[in-house]
Amino acid sequence: MRIHRGLALVLALVMTVFLAGSVSAQYPTRQITVVIQAAPGGVSDITARTVASLVEKELGVPVIAVNRPGAAGALAMSYLSRQAPDGYTFGYVPVELSMVRTLGYGDVGPDNLDLLAQAVSVPAAVTVRADSPWTTLQDLIDYAKANPGKIRVGNAGPGSIWHIAAGALERATGVRFTHVPFDGASPAVASLLGGHIEMVTVSPTEILPALQAGEVRVLAVMDRERSPVIPDVPTLAEVGVPGVVVSGWGGFAAPKGIPADVRAKLADAIAKAIQSPEFAEMAASRGMTVAYKPGEEFAAFAQEQYEMFAELIPALGIVQ
């Protein structure tokens, strides 16, 4: 009798494993949800929805976008981390994934999610007026060292990625800027053009019209590679400031614990979407760089960014 009960238990376990494998093999069989950390209409929303529409075509099931803005993305990312790890929910994660825990907005970071792919990168561009006396980054650094606090740097608000970009440059070069917060990057650029501040560290997209009009000069981009939006501008490393990468970036993640075969199918569909002509066209039209990284590489990058921000954000005095 004991032998029969033992055999029945073994058969039950085998059937459970078989059925689970069968369900995974059939994935997906129903609607998938993509969680977006921003309000409708912004760059994050458009990026995520573009990928969602392409994943929908690839997998053959509806992919529905749900916006959960708030707390610099912490609300959406925390929500995503709590969802069932079955492949039917994934989300867009921005650079704030590596920032919100240190900022005090929520207990979520790269370690709470299964990162599937990086999609885009938008580096900070060190920008001054075209009529400024600084034609190179070294000119700017030399002046800043001789005149601590004299260079006023506009940012998109305390704790914004562009505020942190200026702080990272400050720490890497041993200079001291005066940080001037604005309600967004556009007012900061307007203040630069008006001569009220001397510099901004914002995205190439935000300074491109002024650059095309000959009103500003970009001294460097804070990324590993040059921006295709402004390809003639060197990276920080090229002008003697290595190891400082500060950019707005975004990618896709899922709750931890997805079955390996389901994860592979979802990640493959996302990768194809990011590397498609349709996605490239969308990114180019908004001044973004397509920066595909597979999950493992993206996770390592996000953790590296987390560690940098964990040191930099408190040093800037902007922890909540």
C-alpha positions in Angstrom: 0.0 0.0 0.0 2.8 2.4 0.9 4.5 1.5 -2.4 1.3 2.4 -4.3 0.9 5.7 -2.4 4.5 6.5 -3.2 4.1 5.7 -6.8 1.0 7.9 -7.0 2.9 10.8 -5.4 5.7 10.4 -8.0 3.2 10.3 -10.8 1.4 13.4 -9.5 4.7 15.3 -9.4 5.6 14.2 -12.9 2.2 15.3 -14.2 2.5 18.7 -12.5 5.9 19.3 -14.1 4.6 18.1 -17.4 1.5 20.3 -17.3 3.6 23.3 -16.2 5.9 22.7 -19.1 3.0 22.4 -21.5 1.6 25.7 -20.3 4.9 27.4 -20.8 5.3 25.9 -24.2 2.0 27.4 -25.3 2.8 30.9 -24.0 1.3 33.3 -24.6 -2.4 32.4 -24.6 -4.0 35.6 -23.4 -3.5 39.4 -23.1 -0.2 40.8 -21.8 0.0 44.0 -19.8 2.9 46.5 -20.0 3.2 48.9 -17.0 4.4 52.4 -17.8 5.8 54.6 -15.0 4.9 57.9 -16.7 1.7 59.7 -17.8 0.4 59.2 -21.4 2.1 61.3 -24.1 5.6 61.6 -22.8 8.8 60.0 -24.2 8.6 57.0 -21.8 5.0 56.4 -22.7 5.6 56.6 -26.5 8.7 54.3 -26.2 6.8 51.7 -24.2 3.8 51.8 -26.5 5.9 51.5 -29.6 7.5 48.3 -28.2 4.1 47.0 -27.0 2.6 47.3 -30.5 5.5 45.4 -32.0 5.5 42.7 -29.3 1.8 42.3 -29.9 2.5 41.5 -33.6 5.3 39.2 -32.7 3.5 37.1 -30.1 0.0 37.3 -31.6 -1.9 38.4 -28.4 -3.0 41.9 -27.3 -0.5 43.9 -25.3 -2.3 46.5 -23.3 -0.5 49.6 -21.8 -1.3 50.7 -18.3 0.1 54.0 -17.0 1.0 54.3 -13.3 2.8 57.6 -12.9 4.1 58.9 -9.6 7.1 59.1 -7.3 9.7 59.3 -10.1 8.5 55.9 -11.3 8.7 54.1 -8.0 5.0 53.4 -7.8 4.9 51.6 -11.1 8.2 49.7 -10.6 7.1 48.6 -7.1 3.8 47.5 -8.5 5.5 45.6 -11.3 7.8 43.8 -8.8 4.7 42.4 -7.0 3.0 40.9 -10.1 2.8 37.2 -10.9 6.0 36.1 -12.6 4.1 34.4 -15.4 5.2 36.5 -18.4 1.8 38.3 -18.7 3.1 41.5 -17.1 6.2 43.5 -18.0 7.0 47.1 -17.7 9.1 50.0 -18.9 11.9 51.0 -16.5 13.7 54.3 -16.8 17.0 55.5 -15.2 15.1 56.2 -12.0 15.1 52.5 -11.4 18.7 53.0 -10.2 17.8 56.2 -8.3 14.5 56.0 -6.4 15.7 53.9 -3.4 18.5 56.4 -2.7 16.2 59.3 -3.3 13.8 57.9 -0.7 10.9 57.5 -3.1 10.5 53.8 -2.7 12.2 50.5 -1.9 12.8 49.3 -5.4 15.9 48.9 -7.5 17.6 46.7 -10.2 17.7 43.8 -7.7 13.9 43.7 -7.4 13.2 43.0 -11.1 14.2 40.7 -13.9 15.7 43.1 -16.5 14.9 41.9 -20.0 16.4 44.5 -22.3 17.7 48.1 -22.5 16.0 50.1 -25.3 17.2 53.7 -25.4 19.8 56.1 -24.0 19.7 59.9 -23.9 23.0 61.3 -22.5 23.5 64.6 -20.8 25.0 67.2 -23.0 27.4 69.8 -21.4 26.1 72.9 -23.1 27.1 76.6 -23.0 26.1 79.7 -25.0 27.8 80.0 -28.4 29.3 83.4 -27.4 30.8 82.0 -24.1 34.6 82.1 -23.7 34.7 78.3 -23.4 35.3 76.4 -26.6 36.3 73.1 -25.0 35.4 71.3 -21.8 38.9 71.9 -20.5 38.4 75.6 -20.9 35.3 75.4 -18.8 37.0 73.2 -16.1 40.0 75.5 -15.9 37.7 78.6 -15.4 35.5 76.7 -12.8 38.6 75.7 -10.8 39.9 79.3 -10.8 36.4 80.7 -10.0 34.5 78.3 -7.6 30.8 78.7 -7.8 30.8 81.3 -10.6 29.4 79.0 -13.2 25.7 78.6 -12.7 24.3 75.4 -14.1 20.6 75.0 -14.8 18.8 71.7 -14.2 15.3 70.2 -14.5 14.7 70.3 -10.7 16.4 69.0 -7.6 17.1 65.3 -7.9 16.5 65.2 -11.6 18.9 63.2 -13.8 20.2 66.4 -15.3 20.9 67.8 -11.8 22.8 64.6 -11.0 24.7 64.9 -14.3 26.1 68.3 -13.3 27.0 66.9 -9.9 28.8 64.0 -11.4 30.9 66.3 -13.7 31.6 68.5 -10.6 32.9 65.6 -8.6 34.9 64.0 -11.4 36.8 67.2 -12.2 37.1 68.7 -8.8 35.2 71.9 -9.5 32.3 73.6 -7.8 29.2 74.8 -9.7 26.2 76.8 -8.5 23.2 74.6 -9.2 20.0 76.4 -10.3 16.8 74.3 -10.4 14.0 74.9 -12.9 10.7 73.3 -13.5 11.9 71.2 -16.3 14.7 71.3 -18.9 13.1 73.7 -21.3 13.1 76.6 -18.8 16.7 75.9 -18.0 17.7 76.1 -21.7 15.6 79.3 -22.0 17.5 80.8 -19.0 20.8 79.8 -20.7 19.8 81.5 -23.9 18.8 84.6 -21.9 22.2 84.8 -20.2 20.9 84.2 -16.7 23.0 81.0 -16.2 26.2 79.8 -17.9 25.6 76.2 -18.6 23.1 73.3 -18.7 23.5 69.5 -18.6 20.4 68.3 -20.4 19.6 66.0 -23.3 20.7 66.7 -26.9 17.0 66.7 -27.8 16.4 69.7 -25.5 19.2 71.8 -26.9 19.0 70.7 -30.6 16.9 73.7 -31.8 19.2 76.2 -30.2 22.3 74.3 -31.5 20.9 74.4 -35.1 20.2 78.1 -34.7 23.9 78.6 -33.6 22.9 79.8 -30.2 24.7 77.2 -28.1 27.9 75.1 -28.1 28.0 71.5 -26.8 31.3 70.7 -25.2 30.8 67.0 -24.5 28.2 64.3 -24.0 28.2 62.2 -20.8 28.0 58.8 -22.4 30.3 55.9 -23.5 29.6 56.7 -27.2 28.9 59.8 -29.2 25.3 60.8 -29.7 24.0 60.2 -33.2 21.9 63.4 -32.7 25.2 65.4 -32.3 27.9 63.1 -33.7 30.6 65.8 -33.9 30.5 66.3 -30.1 33.1 64.2 -28.1 32.3 62.1 -25.1 33.7 63.0 -21.7 36.2 60.2 -21.9 37.5 61.6 -25.2 38.2 65.0 -23.6 40.0 63.6 -20.5 37.2 62.8 -18.1 36.8 59.0 -18.1 34.4 56.8 -16.1 31.5 59.3 -15.9 28.3 58.1 -17.7 25.1 60.0 -16.9 22.2 59.6 -19.2 18.5 59.2 -19.3 18.0 55.6 -20.3 15.1 53.2 -20.5 14.4 49.5 -20.9 12.0 46.7 -20.0 11.7 44.4 -17.0 9.5 41.8 -15.5 8.7 40.4 -12.1 11.4 38.0 -10.8 10.9 34.3 -11.2 9.5 33.9 -14.7 10.0 30.4 -16.1 13.1 30.3 -18.3 11.3 29.4 -21.6 8.6 32.1 -21.1 11.2 34.7 -20.2 13.2 33.8 -23.3 10.2 34.2 -25.6 9.1 37.5 -24.1 12.7 38.9 -24.1 13.2 37.8 -27.7 10.0 39.6 -28.8 11.1 42.8 -27.0 14.6 42.5 -28.5 13.1 42.2 -32.0 10.9 45.3 -31.3 13.8 47.4 -30.1 15.9 46.5 -33.1 13.2 47.1 -35.6 13.1 49.9 -38.2 9.9 51.2 -36.7 11.5 51.6 -33.3 14.6 53.3 -34.8 12.4 55.8 -36.6 10.5 56.6 -33.5 13.7 57.1 -31.4 15.4 59.2 -34.1 12.3 61.5 -34.3 12.6 62.2 -30.6 16.4 62.5 -30.4 17.0 59.2 -28.6 19.7 56.7 -29.3 18.6 53.1 -29.7 20.8 51.4 -27.1 19.8 47.7 -27.1 21.4 45.6 -24.4 20.2 42.0 -23.6 19.0 41.3 -20.1 22.2 40.3 -18.3 24.2 43.2 -19.7 21.3 45.6 -18.9 21.2 44.3 -15.4 24.9 44.8 -14.8 24.7 48.3 -16.2 21.7 49.2 -14.1 23.5 47.9 -11.0 26.6 49.9 -11.9 24.4 53.0 -12.2 22.7 52.2 -8.9 26.0 52.2 -7.1 27.1 55.5 -8.7 23.8 57.2 -7.7 24.0 55.7 -4.2 27.2 57.7 -3.7 26.4 60.7 -5.8 22.9 61.6 -4.7 23.7 62.0 -0.9 26.8 63.9 -1.9 24.6 66.4 -3.7 22.4 66.7 -0.6 19.2 65.8 -2.4 18.1 62.7 -0.5 14.5 63.0 0.6 
